[in-house]
Amino acid sequence: MTDSPKKETTHFGFKEIPTHQKSERVAEVFASVANKYDLMNDLMSFGLHRLWKRFTLEQANVRSGQCVLDIAGGTGDLAGEFAKKIGQQGRVVLADINDKMLAQGRDRLINQGIISHIYFVQADAEHLPFPSNYFDCITIAFGLRNVTDKEAALRSMYRVLKPGGKLLILEFSKPVIPVLASLYDKYSFNVIPKLGEWICDDKASYQYLVESIRMHPDQSTLKTMLENAEFEDVVYHNLTGGIVALHKGFKY
């Protein structure tokens, strides 16, 4: 499979910017919100993000001794749960492109006392610095929409996944119930940026996050992207009426 030519511009929320600027702009957003990231997740989702991640953990179904990669792992909530499931014989790698988010995750997991078999790597999802055919399971939760070249990231994930391994992508998606979609739009654009202003003194970052959700591919488009990256048996589960979707694909 040949790489598609790089585009000169890409979206940053609803804005169009030079492609080479996106990773830096996204990094600025997450550096700004890192300290209040978990609190804002609870407030914005009314705590539902914990249920969405629990479902992801169930679908991952990892076993003792396996090797797991959590991309855009941020503050480490998924990585910490994976570490409990795979035990001392396994390995969890928490990867994030943002050093401040990575530091938040490391501090949180140190405080929880589950650091011994978790490894922290600052890495770009488009160019994962790991050997081919290495991980039994890869997850990325609420991170893919911030990646500049999603197709390149999916190919990179495919490369480092073992044959028989699975990829799980948890991401905001497109509501499938019209009334819910309308309410969700009103809530997203009218409430979330104000929460960001009140809690983080940063309205702009949360305005970007709302816009980035709207620019992310819908469920069927992302399924096709996974299939184009050679993942097989790709399925998705709509959660909370499609506000969030979990995509799962396998490498054989």
C-alpha positions as CSV (number, residue, x, y, z in Angstrom):
1,M,0.0,0.0,0.0
2,T,1.4,3.4,-1.0
3,D,1.2,6.5,1.1
4,S,-1.1,9.2,-0.1
5,P,0.5,12.5,-0.9
6,K,0.6,15.0,2.0
7,K,-2.0,17.7,2.0
8,E,-0.8,21.3,2.3
9,T,-3.6,22.3,4.7
10,T,-5.8,20.5,7.2
11,H,-8.5,21.4,9.7
12,F,-8.0,22.6,13.2
13,G,-11.5,22.6,14.5
14,F,-13.4,24.6,11.8
15,K,-10.3,26.5,10.7
16,E,-8.1,25.5,7.8
17,I,-4.4,25.7,8.7
18,P,-1.1,24.6,7.2
19,T,-0.7,20.9,7.8
20,H,2.7,21.3,9.5
21,Q,1.2,23.5,12.2
22,K,-1.5,21.2,13.4
23,S,0.5,19.0,15.8
24,E,1.9,22.1,17.5
25,R,-1.5,23.7,17.8
26,V,-3.0,20.6,19.3
27,A,-0.1,20.3,21.7
28,E,-0.8,23.9,22.9
29,V,-4.5,22.9,23.5
30,F,-3.6,19.9,25.7
31,A,-0.7,21.6,27.5
32,S,-3.3,24.3,28.5
33,V,-5.9,21.8,29.8
34,A,-3.7,19.0,31.2
35,N,-4.1,20.0,34.9
36,K,-7.9,20.0,34.7
37,Y,-8.4,17.3,32.0
38,D,-9.9,14.6,34.2
39,L,-12.2,17.0,36.0
40,M,-13.4,18.5,32.7
41,N,-14.1,15.0,31.3
42,D,-16.3,14.2,34.3
43,L,-18.2,17.5,34.0
44,M,-18.6,17.5,30.2
45,S,-19.8,13.9,30.0
46,F,-21.7,13.8,33.3
47,G,-19.3,10.9,34.2
48,L,-20.3,8.8,31.2
49,H,-16.7,8.7,29.9
50,R,-16.0,6.2,32.7
51,L,-18.7,3.9,31.4
52,W,-17.5,4.3,27.8
53,K,-13.9,3.3,28.9
54,R,-15.2,0.4,30.9
55,F,-16.9,-1.0,27.8
56,T,-13.6,-0.5,25.9
57,L,-11.8,-2.5,28.6
58,E,-14.4,-5.3,28.3
59,Q,-14.1,-5.4,24.6
60,A,-10.2,-5.4,24.8
61,N,-10.5,-8.6,26.9
62,V,-6.7,-8.6,27.6
63,R,-5.1,-11.5,29.4
64,S,-2.3,-11.9,31.9
65,G,1.2,-11.5,30.3
66,Q,0.0,-9.6,27.2
67,C,1.5,-6.4,25.8
68,V,-0.8,-3.4,25.4
69,L,-0.3,0.0,23.8
70,D,-2.5,2.9,24.8
71,I,-2.0,5.8,22.4
72,A,-2.9,9.3,23.4
73,G,-3.2,7.7,26.8
74,G,-3.2,11.1,28.6
75,T,-3.8,10.9,32.3
76,G,-3.5,7.1,32.3
77,D,-7.0,5.9,33.3
78,L,-7.1,3.1,30.6
79,A,-3.4,2.2,31.1
80,G,-3.9,1.8,34.8
81,E,-6.8,-0.6,34.3
82,F,-4.9,-2.6,31.7
83,A,-1.9,-2.9,34.0
84,K,-4.2,-4.6,36.6
85,K,-5.4,-7.0,34.0
86,I,-2.2,-8.1,32.4
87,G,-0.3,-8.5,35.7
88,Q,3.5,-8.3,36.4
89,Q,4.3,-10.6,33.5
90,G,2.7,-8.2,31.0
91,R,3.6,-4.7,29.8
92,V,1.5,-1.6,29.2
93,V,3.0,1.3,27.2
94,L,1.3,4.6,27.7
95,A,2.1,6.8,24.7
96,D,1.2,10.4,24.2
97,I,2.6,13.1,21.9
98,N,2.1,15.7,24.6
99,D,4.7,15.8,27.4
100,K,2.4,17.6,29.9
101,M,-0.3,15.0,29.4
102,L,2.3,12.2,29.7
103,A,3.5,13.8,33.0
104,Q,0.0,13.9,34.3
105,G,-0.5,10.2,33.6
106,R,2.8,9.2,35.2
107,D,2.1,11.2,38.3
108,R,-1.4,9.8,38.6
109,L,-0.2,6.2,38.2
110,I,2.7,6.6,40.6
111,N,0.1,7.8,43.2
112,Q,-2.0,4.7,42.5
113,G,1.1,2.5,43.1
114,I,0.7,0.6,39.7
115,I,3.7,1.9,37.9
116,S,6.0,-1.2,37.9
117,H,5.0,-2.6,34.5
118,I,3.8,0.6,32.8
119,Y,6.2,2.4,30.4
120,F,5.8,6.0,29.2
121,V,6.7,7.0,25.7
122,Q,6.3,10.4,24.1
123,A,5.3,9.4,20.6
124,D,3.5,10.5,17.5
125,A,0.7,8.1,16.5
126,E,1.7,8.6,12.8
127,H,5.2,7.3,13.4
128,L,5.1,4.8,16.4
129,P,8.6,4.0,17.6
130,F,8.0,0.3,18.3
131,P,9.0,-2.9,16.5
132,S,6.6,-4.5,14.0
133,N,4.2,-7.2,15.3
134,Y,4.8,-6.3,18.9
135,F,1.5,-5.5,20.7
136,D,-1.4,-7.8,21.5
137,C,-3.8,-4.9,21.8
138,I,-3.8,-1.2,20.9
139,T,-6.3,1.4,22.2
140,I,-6.7,5.0,21.4
141,A,-9.4,6.8,23.4
142,F,-10.5,10.3,22.3
143,G,-7.3,10.9,20.5
144,L,-7.7,10.0,16.9
145,R,-9.6,13.1,16.0
146,N,-6.6,15.2,17.0
147,V,-4.2,13.3,14.7
148,T,-3.2,15.2,11.5
149,D,-2.9,12.2,9.2
150,K,-5.3,9.6,10.5
151,E,-4.6,7.2,7.6
152,A,-0.9,7.2,8.4
153,A,-1.7,6.7,12.1
154,L,-3.9,3.7,11.3
155,R,-1.1,2.1,9.2
156,S,1.4,2.7,12.0
157,M,-0.9,1.0,14.4
158,Y,-1.4,-1.9,12.1
159,R,2.4,-2.4,11.7
160,V,3.1,-2.6,15.4
161,L,0.1,-4.9,16.2
162,K,0.8,-8.6,16.4
163,P,-1.1,-11.0,14.0
164,G,-4.2,-11.9,15.9
165,G,-4.1,-8.6,17.8
166,K,-6.9,-6.1,18.0
167,L,-7.2,-2.3,17.7
168,L,-9.9,-0.4,19.6
169,I,-10.7,3.2,18.8
170,L,-13.0,5.0,21.3
171,E,-14.0,8.4,19.9
172,F,-16.8,10.9,19.7
173,S,-18.9,10.2,16.7
174,K,-22.3,11.2,15.1
175,P,-25.5,10.7,17.1
176,V,-27.9,8.4,15.3
177,I,-31.1,9.8,16.9
178,P,-32.2,13.2,15.4
179,V,-33.6,14.7,18.6
180,L,-30.4,13.7,20.5
181,A,-28.2,15.2,17.8
182,S,-30.0,18.5,18.1
183,L,-29.7,18.6,21.9
184,Y,-26.1,17.5,21.7
185,D,-25.3,20.3,19.3
186,K,-26.8,22.9,21.6
187,Y,-25.0,21.5,24.6
188,S,-21.7,21.2,22.9
189,F,-21.5,24.7,21.4
190,N,-23.3,26.6,24.2
191,V,-22.1,24.8,27.4
192,I,-18.8,23.1,26.9
193,P,-16.7,26.2,25.9
194,K,-18.2,28.0,28.9
195,L,-17.2,25.2,31.2
196,G,-13.7,25.4,29.8
197,E,-13.7,29.1,30.5
198,W,-15.0,28.7,34.1
199,I,-12.9,25.7,35.1
200,C,-9.7,26.1,33.1
201,D,-9.8,29.8,32.2
202,D,-9.6,28.5,28.6
203,K,-12.6,28.9,26.4
204,A,-10.7,28.6,23.1
205,S,-9.3,25.1,23.8
206,Y,-12.7,23.7,24.5
207,Q,-14.2,25.5,21.5
208,Y,-11.6,23.6,19.4
209,L,-12.4,20.3,21.1
210,V,-16.1,20.7,20.2
211,E,-15.3,21.7,16.6
212,S,-12.8,18.8,16.3
213,I,-15.6,16.3,17.2
214,R,-17.7,17.7,14.3
215,M,-14.8,17.3,11.8
216,H,-14.1,13.7,12.8
217,P,-15.3,11.0,10.4
218,D,-18.6,9.4,11.1
219,Q,-19.0,5.7,12.1
220,S,-19.1,4.2,8.7
221,T,-16.4,6.4,7.3
222,L,-14.0,5.4,10.1
223,K,-14.9,1.8,9.6
224,T,-13.9,2.1,5.9
225,M,-10.6,3.8,6.9
226,L,-9.8,0.9,9.2
227,E,-10.5,-1.6,6.4
228,N,-8.3,0.5,4.0
229,A,-5.5,0.2,6.5
230,E,-5.9,-3.7,6.2
231,F,-7.7,-4.3,9.5
232,E,-10.3,-7.1,9.2
233,D,-13.6,-8.0,10.9
234,V,-14.1,-4.3,11.6
235,V,-17.2,-3.5,13.7
236,Y,-18.4,-0.6,15.7
237,H,-20.6,-0.1,18.7
238,N,-22.6,3.1,19.2
239,L,-22.6,4.3,22.8
240,T,-25.1,6.8,24.2
241,G,-27.0,7.0,20.9
242,G,-23.9,7.4,18.8
243,I,-22.4,10.4,20.7
244,V,-19.5,8.1,21.1
245,A,-18.6,5.0,19.1
246,L,-16.1,2.2,19.7
247,H,-14.5,0.7,16.6
248,K,-12.7,-2.6,16.8
249,G,-10.6,-4.3,14.1
250,F,-8.1,-7.2,13.9
251,K,-4.8,-7.9,12.3
252,Y,-4.6,-11.5,10.9
